[in-house]
Amino acid sequence: MFDLKVIHSVLQQLEDERGIPKEKMLEAIELALATAYKKEYGKKGQIVRTIFDNESGKAEFYQVKIVVDESKVIMEDEVDEQDIKNIAEEDIRVRFNPEHHILLADAKKIKKDAKVDDEIIFPLEEKGDYGRIAAQTAKQVIIQKIREAEKVSVLNEYGQKEGEIVSGIVQRIERGSIFVDMGRATGMISYEEQIPGEHYKQGERVRAYLYAVEESPKGILLKLSRAHPKFLVKLFEIEAPEIAQGVVEVKAIAREAGARSKIAVFSSDNHIDPIGSLVGQRGVRVSTVMSELRGEKIDIIQWNNNTSQFIEEALSPAKILSIELFEEEKRAIVMVSEDQQSLAIGKGGQNVRLAAKLTGWKIDIQSKPIAELDIEEKETE
């Protein structure tokens, strides 16, 4: 069928290149050899097993028989076919097959402590020529087992990378989705998970956030995103060691991919400025992240336990006059001067929309005329 002596090096190659454990491949080879042997020389109902030594390249074949209680089986010479059908409806006995079963009394002659459902093993004669059909069967079994083992290996590998940034080469673009060659698996960035306005070409390298690892009929599919809020967080983790070390914590994030994001940070160390950690010296850290996101604007704000102060920070750069909170509705009425209203709301309502996402509060922006504010100021004087 094939030269057994070369299998040892093949197993090592599969383990090194594809990450498939030798043990899994040995199982596949043993199953394939047993299948081939049974196809060529086996009898109906026969159970054939193989023990393969990958060091020596030798295979030993065994027939396995299941121990049964004589009172629980139907012997072939006891009844005819019609009787067996009638008994089957009333009893749970099985038809005895000498190639598949061995009676308990006979089993105890071979193994004194044999019990029902035990397996008794009998050596089989080793055959050198398995035949063309049997060889093809063995080949199919091995290929199938390699695929199964490789699928498990890839699932384990990328399962550990879920929630991290990965990179690959653009393989093709199909119906708006970008398919990425990740080496041992294919990644997909659906249209919804892309940054609006971004365009990639075949062969171009791309980085993305791995948010799900799924099995598909064609193999393992890695679901990637460049629009996911966590992509922004992970990019900052790379640039700011303080986040990776846990000194600076990202408490909340609101993102409209490709346009603008707001990120609220907190430091457990009073000596470390959380905003400065993300901005970096001369803005180098935040600039690197913005560059990866094709110029997406990023507002970095201080997270605060005080809801009013947090909402005020979230609406920056607008200046806030007052905030009235309605706890039950989780709604805030924010008062700003007339000249700050458009800044607080933002273009197309973007600033207030992101602030609402960041804080988890509904925010209503209301304004006071500047003239009214001047009167109030004079009255306080």
FIBA-280388 format. One line per 10 residues: number of its first residue (from 1); their letters; for each residue z, y, x of C-alpha. Coordinates in Angstrom, 1 decimal. Each point is the difference from the previous one (the first is absolute). Layout:
NUM	a	Z:Y:X  ... $
This chain:
1	mfdlkvihsv	0.0:0.0:0.0  1.0:2.4:2.7  1.5:-0.1:3.5  3.8:-0.1:-0.6  0.7:1.1:3.6  -1.4:3.5:-0.5  2.3:0.7:-3.0  2.9:1.1:2.2  -1.9:2.9:1.4  -1.5:0.9:-3.4 $
11	lqqledergi	3.5:0.2:-1.5  1.2:2.3:2.8  -3.0:2.2:-0.5  0.6:0.2:-3.8  3.6:0.9:0.6  -0.8:2.7:2.6  -3.0:1.6:-1.7  0.8:-0.4:-3.7  3.8:-0.4:0.0  -0.1:-3.4:-1.7 $
21	pkekmleaie	2.9:-2.2:1.0  -0.8:-3.3:1.7  2.2:-1.8:-2.5  -2.2:1.2:-2.9  -3.1:-1.1:1.7  1.5:-3.4:0.9  0.7:-0.5:-3.7  -3.6:0.8:-0.8  -1.3:-2.4:2.6  2.2:-2.8:-1.1 $
31	lalataykke	-1.0:0.5:-3.6  -3.7:0.2:1.0  0.3:-3.3:2.0  1.8:-1.7:-2.8  -2.6:1.2:-2.6  -2.8:-1.2:2.3  1.6:-3.4:0.6  0.6:-0.6:-3.7  -3.5:1.1:-1.0  -1.5:-2.5:2.4 $
41	ygkkgqivrt	2.4:-2.9:-0.1  2.6:0.6:-2.7  0.6:-1.7:-3.3  0.7:1.3:-3.4  3.5:1.5:-0.4  0.7:-0.4:3.8  2.1:2.7:1.7  -1.2:0.7:3.6  1.9:2.1:2.4  -0.7:1.0:3.6 $
51	ifdnesgkae	2.2:0.9:3.0  -2.1:2.0:2.5  1.2:0.6:3.6  -1.9:3.1:1.1  1.1:-0.5:3.6  -1.6:-3.5:0.4  -2.6:0.4:-2.8  1.1:-3.3:-1.6  0.3:-0.5:-3.7  2.0:-2.7:-1.7 $
61	fyqvkivvde	-0.7:-1.0:-3.6  2.5:-1.3:-2.5  -0.1:-1.2:-3.6  2.9:1.2:-2.1  1.3:-2.0:-3.0  2.5:1.3:-2.5  3.0:-2.3:-0.9  0.2:-0.8:-3.7  2.4:-1.9:-2.2  -1.7:-3.2:-1.4 $
71	skvimedevd	1.4:0.8:-3.4  -1.6:3.4:0.0  -3.6:-1.2:0.7  -2.7:-1.9:-1.8  -1.6:-2.8:2.1  -3.8:-0.4:-0.4  0.3:-3.7:-1.0  2.7:0.6:-2.6  -2.0:1.7:-2.8  -3.6:1.1:-0.8 $
81	eqdikniaee	-1.2:3.6:-0.3  0.8:0.4:-3.7  3.5:-1.2:0.6  0.4:2.5:2.8  -1.1:2.8:-2.3  2.5:-1.0:-2.6  2.9:-0.4:2.5  -0.9:3.4:1.5  0.8:1.7:-3.3  3.4:-1.6:-0.2 $
91	dirvrfnpeh	1.1:-0.3:3.6  -0.2:2.0:3.2  -1.0:-2.9:2.2  -2.9:0.4:2.3  -2.8:-2.5:0.9  0.7:-1.7:3.3  -2.5:0.5:2.7  0.6:-2.1:3.1  -1.8:2.6:2.2  2.3:2.8:-1.3 $
101	hilladakki	3.3:-1.8:-0.9  2.4:-2.5:1.5  2.6:-1.8:-2.1  3.6:0.7:0.9  0.8:-3.6:0.9  -3.0:-0.1:2.4  0.9:3.4:1.5  3.6:-1.2:0.8  -1.5:-2.8:2.1  -1.5:2.7:2.2 $
111	kkdakvddei	2.7:2.6:-0.3  3.4:-1.2:-1.1  1.2:3.3:-1.5  -3.2:0.7:-1.8  0.3:1.8:-3.4  -2.3:0.8:-2.9  -2.4:2.8:0.9  0.4:-0.5:3.7  -3.1:-0.3:2.2  -0.8:-3.1:2.0 $
121	ifpleekgdy	-2.5:0.5:2.8  -2.5:-2.5:1.3  -2.2:0.6:3.1  -3.7:0.0:-0.5  -2.7:-1.0:2.4  -1.5:2.9:1.9  -3.7:0.5:-0.6  -2.2:1.8:2.5  -3.0:0.7:-2.3  0.9:1.9:-3.2 $
131	griaaqtakq	-3.5:0.4:-1.3  -2.1:3.1:-0.7  1.4:0.6:-3.6  3.6:-0.5:1.1  -0.5:2.3:3.0  -1.4:2.7:-2.3  3.0:-0.4:-2.3  2.4:0.4:2.9  -1.9:3.1:1.2  0.3:1.6:-3.5 $
141	viiqkireae	3.7:-0.8:-0.1  0.6:1.6:3.4  -2.0:3.1:-0.9  1.9:0.4:-3.2  3.4:-0.4:1.7  -1.1:2.5:2.7  -0.8:2.5:-2.7  3.3:-0.6:-1.8  2.0:0.3:3.2  -1.8:3.1:1.1 $
151	kvsvlneygq	0.6:1.6:-3.4  3.7:-0.6:0.4  0.0:1.3:3.5  -1.8:3.2:-1.0  2.3:0.5:-3.0  3.0:-0.3:2.3  -1.5:2.4:2.6  -1.0:2.7:-2.4  3.0:-0.6:-2.3  2.1:1.3:2.8 $
161	kegeivsgiv	-2.2:3.1:0.3  0.1:0.9:-3.7  1.4:3.5:-0.4  -1.4:1.0:3.5  -3.0:1.9:1.3  -2.9:-2.3:1.1  -3.4:0.7:1.4  -3.4:-1.6:-0.1  -3.8:0.5:0.2  -2.0:1.0:-3.1 $
171	qriergsifv	-2.0:-3.1:-0.9  -1.8:1.2:-3.1  0.2:2.4:-2.9  -0.6:-1.5:-3.4  0.3:1.6:-3.4  2.2:2.8:1.4  2.4:-2.4:1.7  0.3:-0.1:3.8  0.3:-3.6:1.5  1.7:-0.1:3.3 $
181	dmgratgmis	-0.2:-2.7:2.7  3.6:-0.7:1.0  -0.9:-2.9:2.3  1.4:-3.0:-1.8  -0.2:1.5:-3.5  -1.8:2.7:-2.0  1.6:3.2:-1.2  -1.2:2.0:-2.9  0.6:3.7:-0.8  -1.0:0.5:-3.6 $
191	yeeqipgehy	-1.4:3.3:-1.2  3.3:1.0:-1.5  1.8:-0.6:3.3  -2.3:2.2:2.1  0.5:3.6:0.9  -2.4:2.1:-2.1  -2.8:1.4:2.1  0.3:-2.6:2.8  -3.0:-1.9:1.1  -0.2:-3.0:2.3 $
201	kqgervrayl	-2.9:-1.7:1.7  -0.5:-3.7:0.9  1.6:-0.8:3.3  2.4:3.0:-0.1  3.7:-0.7:0.6  2.4:0.9:-2.8  3.8:0.0:-0.4  1.7:-0.7:-3.3  3.3:-1.0:-1.7  0.2:-3.7:-0.8 $
211	yaveespkgi	1.7:-0.2:-3.4  -0.9:-3.5:-1.2  -1.1:-3.4:1.4  -1.8:-2.1:-2.6  -1.9:-3.4:-0.1  -3.5:0.1:-1.3  -2.7:-2.7:-0.5  -1.6:1.2:3.3  3.2:0.1:2.0  2.8:2.4:0.6 $
221	llklsrahpk	-0.6:3.6:-1.2  2.0:2.9:1.4  0.4:2.9:-2.4  -0.1:3.2:2.0  0.6:3.6:-0.9  -0.4:3.4:1.6  1.1:1.8:-3.1  3.4:-1.7:-0.4  3.1:2.3:0.6  1.4:-2.6:2.3 $
231	flvklfeiea	-3.0:0.4:2.3  1.2:3.6:0.7  3.6:-1.2:0.7  -1.2:-2.7:2.4  -2.2:2.5:1.8  3.1:2.2:0.6  1.9:-3.1:1.1  -2.5:-0.4:2.8  0.1:3.7:1.0  3.8:0.6:-0.5 $
241	peiaqgvvev	2.3:-2.5:1.7  2.9:1.5:-2.0  -1.3:-1.6:-3.2  -0.6:-3.4:1.7  3.5:0.1:1.4  1.5:0.9:-3.4  1.5:3.3:1.0  -2.4:1.9:-2.2  -0.7:-1.5:-3.5  -2.9:0.7:-2.3 $
251	kaiareagar	1.8:0.4:-3.4  -3.0:0.8:-2.2  -3.7:0.6:0.2  -2.7:1.3:-2.4  -3.6:-0.3:1.0  -3.4:1.0:-1.2  -2.1:-1.7:2.6  -2.5:2.2:1.9  1.5:3.2:-1.5  3.7:0.5:0.4 $
261	skiavfssdn	3.3:-1.8:0.4  3.7:0.8:-0.1  2.5:-2.0:1.9  3.8:0.4:-0.2  2.0:-1.0:3.0  3.7:-0.3:0.9  1.8:-0.5:3.3  3.3:-2.0:0.3  0.6:1.8:3.3  1.0:3.7:-0.4 $
271	hidpigslvg	-1.5:0.7:3.5  -3.4:-1.1:-1.0  -2.4:2.2:-2.0  -1.8:-2.4:-2.4  -2.8:2.5:-0.7  -0.4:0.8:3.7  -0.2:-3.8:0.8  -3.1:-0.4:-2.2  -1.6:3.3:1.0  0.4:-0.6:3.8 $
281	qrgvrvstvm	-0.3:2.3:2.9  -2.6:2.7:-0.9  -0.8:-2.1:-3.1  -1.6:-2.8:2.0  1.5:-2.8:-2.1  -1.0:1.3:-3.5  -3.4:1.1:1.4  -0.7:-3.6:1.2  0.9:-1.4:-3.5  -2.1:2.7:-1.7 $
291	selrgekidi	-2.9:-0.8:2.2  0.2:-3.7:-0.9  0.0:1.1:-3.7  -3.1:2.2:0.5  1.9:3.3:-0.2  2.3:-0.8:-3.0  2.6:2.7:-0.3  3.6:-1.2:0.4  3.1:1.9:-1.1  3.2:-1.3:1.7 $
301	iqwnnntsqf	3.2:1.0:-1.8  3.7:-0.7:0.4  1.4:-2.5:-2.5  3.0:1.2:-1.9  2.6:-1.6:-2.2  0.2:3.2:-2.0  -2.7:-0.3:-2.6  -0.6:3.8:-0.4  -0.3:0.4:3.8  -2.3:-3.0:0.3 $
311	ieealspaki	-2.3:1.3:-2.7  0.0:3.4:1.7  -1.0:-1.7:3.3  -2.6:-2.1:-1.7  -1.7:3.1:-1.5  -0.4:1.7:3.4  -1.6:2.2:1.2  0.7:1.8:-3.3  3.2:2.0:-0.3  2.2:-1.0:-2.9 $
321	lsielfeeek	2.2:2.5:-2.0  2.0:-2.6:-2.0  0.0:-3.5:-1.3  1.4:-1.3:-3.3  0.5:-3.8:-0.3  0.0:-2.1:-3.1  1.5:-3.3:1.2  -0.7:-2.1:-3.1  -3.7:0.8:0.0  -0.1:0.1:3.8 $
331	raivmvsedq	-1.8:3.3:-0.4  0.3:3.2:2.1  -1.1:3.5:-1.0  -0.8:1.9:3.2  -0.2:3.8:-0.1  -2.1:1.8:2.6  -1.3:3.6:0.3  -3.4:0.7:-1.4  -1.6:0.2:3.5  1.4:-3.5:0.9 $
341	qslaigkggq	-1.1:-1.8:-3.1  -3.5:-1.1:1.2  1.6:-1.1:3.3  2.6:-2.1:-1.7  -2.5:-1.6:-2.3  -2.6:-0.4:2.7  -3.8:-0.5:-0.2  -0.7:-2.1:-3.1  3.8:-0.4:-0.5  0.2:-2.1:3.2 $
351	nvrlaakltg	3.1:1.5:1.5  2.2:-0.4:-3.2  -1.5:-3.4:-0.6  0.9:-1.3:3.4  3.5:1.6:-0.2  0.5:-1.8:-3.3  -1.0:-3.3:1.5  2.2:0.6:3.1  3.1:0.8:-2.0  -0.5:-2.1:-3.0 $
361	wkidiqskpi	0.6:3.0:-2.3  -2.3:1.7:-2.5  -0.5:3.6:1.2  -0.9:2.9:-2.2  -1.0:3.2:1.9  0.8:3.3:-1.7  -0.4:3.5:1.4  1.6:3.4:-0.3  -2.1:3.2:0.3  0.7:1.8:3.3 $
371	aeldieeket	0.9:3.2:-1.9  2.7:-1.9:-1.9  1.4:-1.3:3.3  0.1:3.5:1.5  2.1:1.2:-3.0  2.4:-2.9:0.4  0.4:0.9:3.7  0.8:3.6:-0.7  2.6:-1.0:-2.6  1.8:-2.2:2.4 $
381	e	0.1:2.9:2.5 $
